[in-house]
Structures are given as C-alpha cells and as structure tokens.
Amino acid sequence: MTEREFYISVIPELAELIVLLKDVAPEEKEEIKQETLNNCKDRPQVLKIMEKCWMVIDTQLQEMHAN
C-alpha cells in the first residue's frame, strides 16, 4: 500500500476523529495529539504519517471553530 492509498483509506476515521475532537477542550486535544505522536516516536515512518494526519485534523478543527 502506498502512502497515498493509506491516507485515502483512513479518511473516514480522520473525519470521525475530527467530529469527536470538535467538542474537546483545546488542552485535552493537545494532550491526545502529544500522546499519539509520542507513541510513534520509535517508528519514524509512522511518526511522519501521524504528523501529517494531525496537520489535517488541526486545520479542520480551526476552520470549524472559525465558522
């Protein structure tokens, strides 16, 4: 599976996570984000993918709160 195929396959899960996180306090969201990234730190390829996923999540949450 290519990286692109992986991202396409996780879109539903990312969308669900974004919806769940929209009502979470910013501090709690940041804690979840840091835990997720810390759990991947020993696997550089996974960490890179998770960082990209969190860029999407953060951007979407910012847009949701701006509207």
Secondary structure, 3 states (H helix, E strand, C coil): CCHHHHHHHHHHHHHHHHHHHCCCCHHHHHHHHHHHHHHHCCCHHHHHHHHHHHHHHHHHHHHHHHC
